[in-house]
């Protein structure tokens, strides 16, 4: 039997690397849904927030779809796109916005069945923890998943050296799809009906769709 590569260790026992990413996305979605709901309720009371993106897509001549509040793709769009007159209503730091942009890319890689190495999985599970922490929501499940993955990799390959990922690491110096977003003030409440207007030009490439 040949030695397993870094990308294959996850398939030997238990969850595959892809399944770890899927679990992370599920945990992330559970944490993001109430945060997004509370924030939009503050600025546009009574509005089901996926309707914002549906309206935006309609104006940009995208294929109409009924979007779900539990879909991580939809949630990450809310965190990374300008929402018409609402701007960027989520009080995320530049680092938090970078985490959201990275997880949006991860979700697309996962949806297109791209492979994940062990180093990829460790980084993206760490990013999941960081994003949830930046939004001050439940992060214990994500941390447990990261610890489980690290422990399993170490058990299968004691000599494996994963990239160090400490809280002080300057990961956000890397290019990000959201690096150029302006700073976001606290949400402003809109009690009167709000007309959401959007630019007609799509904001993102296919890779970020």
N, C-alpha and C positions, 0 to 999 in steps of 0.2 A: 504494500500500500504506500503510495507516495504521500509526502507531507502536504498538508492542506495549506493553501494560500490564505492571505489575510481575508480575502473576500469570501472564502469557502468555509471558514471556521463556523460561521453562524448557521450553516446548513447541517452540521454534523449532528447536533443534538438540539432538541427543543425548537424554538422559533428560528426562522431564517432571518437574515439581515433585512430583507424586504418586509417581513412580518413585524420586526421591531419598529421599523419606520411607520408602518400602518398603525401600530399601537400608539406610537407617539403622536401621530396626527389625530387619532381618536381622543386621546387625553387632552391634547391642545384644544380641540374643538369644544370639548365639554367645559373647558375653562374660559374660552373666549366668548361663547354664546351669551352668558349673562352679563359680561362686561360690555359687550357691544349693545345689547338690549338696554341696559341702564343708561348708557351714554346717549343713545339716540332718543330715548324717552325724555331725557332732560332737555334736549334741544328742539325736538319735534314731538310733543306728547301725542300719543295715540297712533303713531305711524308704525306699521310693521316694517322694520328697517330693510329687509330684502327688496322692498318695492323701490327703494332709492336706486339700487343698482339696475333693477329691471328698467326703470325709466331712463337711466343713463344709457343703457345698452340700446334701447329703442331709438333714442336720439342719434346714436352713433351707428345706426343701421346694422346692428348685430342681430343674429338669429334670436328671436324671442324665446325665452325660457322662463319657467317658474323657478325662482331661486329659493333655496331653503336656508333657514337660519342656522341649521346644524351642519352645513356643508363647510369644511375647512377652506376650500377654495374661495367661497363667497365671503367668509369671515376675513380672510387675509386680503381680499380685494378692499374690503371696508377699511382696513388698517393702513393700506398702502396707496390708495387712490384719492384724488381730490373729489369731494362729494358736492359738487356744485357750489351753491351759496353757503353750504355748511363748511366748506373748506376741509380741514383735517381736524375733526372734532375730538379725536382721542389724544389725551394728554401724554403722549409718548416722547421720551427723549430721543435724540438722534441715534443713540445706541439701540433703543427699543425699536425704532423704525427700521434699523438695519436688520435686527433679528426677524422682524415680520417679513421683510423683503427676502431674506434667505429662506425662511420657511415656505414662502410662496413658491420659490424655485424648487425646493425639496418636494413639495406636494406635486408639482408638475413632473418631476423626474419619476416619482413613485407612480403617478397615474399613467405614464408612458412606459412602465416596466423597465426602467433603466436599472442597471446593477448598482449595488452599494457595497463598498469595501467595509471592513471593520472600522477603519479610521473614519470613513464617511459617517457611519452610523453613530459612532461615539460623538463626533462633532455635532451632528444634527439633533441627537438627544440632548446634548448640552444646550444647543440653541433653543430647543423647546423649553427647557427649564428657564433660561434667561428671558425669553419672551413672556412667559407666564409671570415670572417675577417682576418684570418691568410693568406689567398691568396690575400688579398687586392682587393676583388671584391664586387659586389653589395650585400648588406646585409640587406637593409631596408625592403624588403618583408619578409624575415625570421624573423626579429625582430617584425614586425607587426603581423605575425602569432603566435609568442610566446606570445605577449601581448594579442591577441584575446583569446588564449587558457587559459591563466592565469585568464583573466577577466571572462570567462565563468565558469571555475571551482569555482572561488570565489562566483559568483552569485548563483550557484547551491548548494554550500556547504561552507558557510562563515567560518565554523570552520576547514576546511581542511588545514592542514599544509604540504606544499610541502618542500622538501629539499632545503635549502638555496644554491643558485648558484651564487656567486659573482665572479667578474673577478679575485679576489685574491685567490679563492678557489683552493686548491691543488688537483684537480681531477686527475691529471696525475700521481699521485703516485700509482694508481690502475694498475693492469697488463694490458698490451696492446699487441696486435698482432704485433705491429711495434716498441716496445720499444727498440729492439736491432739493429735497423737500424743505420748505421754510419751517421755522419754529412754529409750534402750535399753541395758541393760548387756551385758557380754560373755555369749555363750551359755553356759547351764548344761547339762552333759552328763547325759543320762538313760540309765543302763545298764539299769535295770529297765523292763519294759513300761510305756508311758505311755498313759493314757486321755485322749484329746483331747476336751474338752468345749467347746461353743460356745453363745453366745446364739442363741435361735431366731429373733430378729428380724434381717432383712437389714440390713447396714451401709451399703449404698450405693444411690444412685439408679440409674435405668436408664442415665443418661449415663455412669456409671462401671462398668457391668456388664461 
